[in-house]
Every structure is written in structure tokens, then in C-alpha cells.
């Protein structure tokens, strides 16, 4: 039985390119992606990832691409600040399946 105080969940469809061991993982960004990765110099050194809707959807697509059950442990995607999808001055990031 559903808890009436529990917020309902809405499904979101994000298409991913299936993992193929011959090709590896495929990076797939929306054309109008804007993302920025910063380190906020707070006591806890917080990482801030900000972007437009296309950028955040594209980032979600990459996370789901790595989360495929067929992707091998250690698979990763590297994005440098000069990859073309991050705003100038952003930090690069590596997303890795553990």
C-alpha cells in the first residue's frame, strides 16, 4: 500500500547507447549542453556541478551509461575542461564504475 505522505515518483526516459565490449562506453551529449564544474572553497570543499537542462540531462545519461549491468567494473568516462561541453575554467571530471 502506498504511503500518502510519500511523494509520488514520475518516470523519466533518458536514452543511452548500450555498452558494447568492442566499442566500449560511448559519450553522448545534447547539442546545447552547458555545464560547469567548480570546487567551492568551503570547509567541506564542496564540488558544484551546474548547468542548463540539456547539460544536466546529458550528465544523467552518462551516469546511466556507466550503470548498465554489462559495463565492466573500472569503466570510466573522462571529461576535461576543454572537452567542449564544460564552460571555460571548469574542472575536469572522471566518472568511474566501482
One Martini backbone bead per residue (centre of mass of N, CA, C, O) as a GRO file, in nm:
protein
   98
    1UNK     BB    1   0.098   0.035   0.020
    2UNK     BB    2   0.064   0.365  -0.004
    3UNK     BB    3   0.206   0.650   0.111
    4UNK     BB    4   0.060   0.963   0.144
    5UNK     BB    5   0.348   1.111   0.225
    6UNK     BB    6   0.462   1.007  -0.029
    7UNK     BB    7   0.608   1.092  -0.297
    8UNK     BB    8   0.573   1.088  -0.611
    9UNK     BB    9   0.680   0.922  -0.908
   10UNK     BB   10   0.846   1.008  -1.212
   11UNK     BB   11   0.913   0.909  -1.509
   12UNK     BB   12   1.229   0.899  -1.691
   13UNK     BB   13   1.353   0.935  -2.021
   14UNK     BB   14   1.684   0.804  -2.107
   15UNK     BB   15   1.885   0.760  -2.360
   16UNK     BB   16   2.112   0.493  -2.439
   17UNK     BB   17   2.413   0.348  -2.518
   18UNK     BB   18   2.499   0.048  -2.546
   19UNK     BB   19   2.712  -0.170  -2.436
   20UNK     BB   20   3.024  -0.250  -2.612
   21UNK     BB   21   3.320  -0.420  -2.606
   22UNK     BB   22   3.424  -0.308  -2.890
   23UNK     BB   23   3.370   0.013  -2.799
   24UNK     BB   24   3.246   0.073  -2.540
   25UNK     BB   25   3.189   0.372  -2.422
   26UNK     BB   26   2.948   0.628  -2.498
   27UNK     BB   27   2.946   0.958  -2.566
   28UNK     BB   28   2.635   1.168  -2.502
   29UNK     BB   29   2.550   1.485  -2.613
   30UNK     BB   30   2.385   1.758  -2.612
   31UNK     BB   31   2.413   2.033  -2.810
   32UNK     BB   32   2.315   2.252  -2.560
   33UNK     BB   33   2.533   2.212  -2.360
   34UNK     BB   34   2.574   2.322  -2.010
   35UNK     BB   35   2.870   2.316  -1.800
   36UNK     BB   36   2.986   2.323  -1.451
   37UNK     BB   37   3.297   2.281  -1.260
   38UNK     BB   38   3.340   2.321  -0.906
   39UNK     BB   39   3.530   2.442  -0.624
   40UNK     BB   40   3.437   2.504  -0.307
   41UNK     BB   41   3.588   2.703  -0.051
   42UNK     BB   42   3.511   2.523   0.191
   43UNK     BB   43   3.538   2.326   0.453
   44UNK     BB   44   3.424   2.073   0.256
   45UNK     BB   45   3.479   2.092  -0.037
   46UNK     BB   46   3.270   2.165  -0.270
   47UNK     BB   47   3.099   2.034  -0.543
   48UNK     BB   48   2.998   2.206  -0.842
   49UNK     BB   49   2.716   2.134  -1.050
   50UNK     BB   50   2.628   2.315  -1.344
   51UNK     BB   51   2.328   2.370  -1.557
   52UNK     BB   52   2.144   2.298  -1.798
   53UNK     BB   53   1.915   2.078  -1.898
   54UNK     BB   54   2.097   1.939  -2.109
   55UNK     BB   55   2.341   1.894  -1.920
   56UNK     BB   56   2.198   1.725  -1.698
   57UNK     BB   57   2.093   1.506  -1.889
   58UNK     BB   58   2.370   1.420  -1.998
   59UNK     BB   59   2.486   1.338  -1.727
   60UNK     BB   60   2.275   1.121  -1.669
   61UNK     BB   61   2.345   0.948  -1.916
   62UNK     BB   62   2.633   0.878  -1.819
   63UNK     BB   63   2.553   0.738  -1.559
   64UNK     BB   64   2.372   0.522  -1.700
   65UNK     BB   65   2.590   0.403  -1.877
   66UNK     BB   66   2.762   0.299  -1.630
   67UNK     BB   67   2.504   0.132  -1.494
   68UNK     BB   68   2.523  -0.094  -1.663
   69UNK     BB   69   2.542  -0.437  -1.629
   70UNK     BB   70   2.772  -0.465  -1.871
   71UNK     BB   71   2.959  -0.286  -1.731
   72UNK     BB   72   3.270  -0.272  -1.629
   73UNK     BB   73   3.472  -0.258  -1.394
   74UNK     BB   74   3.639   0.062  -1.433
   75UNK     BB   75   3.475   0.219  -1.588
   76UNK     BB   76   3.513   0.533  -1.778
   77UNK     BB   77   3.477   0.897  -1.778
   78UNK     BB   78   3.633   1.172  -1.943
   79UNK     BB   79   3.634   1.534  -1.854
   80UNK     BB   80   3.750   1.812  -1.976
   81UNK     BB   81   3.754   2.155  -1.993
   82UNK     BB   82   3.809   2.108  -2.330
   83UNK     BB   83   3.558   1.925  -2.449
   84UNK     BB   84   3.300   2.149  -2.506
   85UNK     BB   85   3.079   2.122  -2.249
   86UNK     BB   86   3.239   2.311  -2.074
   87UNK     BB   87   3.308   2.568  -1.914
   88UNK     BB   88   3.527   2.789  -1.877
   89UNK     BB   89   3.721   2.681  -1.591
   90UNK     BB   90   3.663   2.406  -1.550
   91UNK     BB   91   3.665   2.110  -1.421
   92UNK     BB   92   3.754   1.803  -1.440
   93UNK     BB   93   3.617   1.464  -1.494
   94UNK     BB   94   3.563   1.144  -1.332
   95UNK     BB   95   3.368   0.859  -1.418
   96UNK     BB   96   3.321   0.560  -1.211
   97UNK     BB   97   3.306   0.214  -1.192
   98UNK     BB   98   3.302   0.006  -0.888
   0.00000   0.00000   0.00000
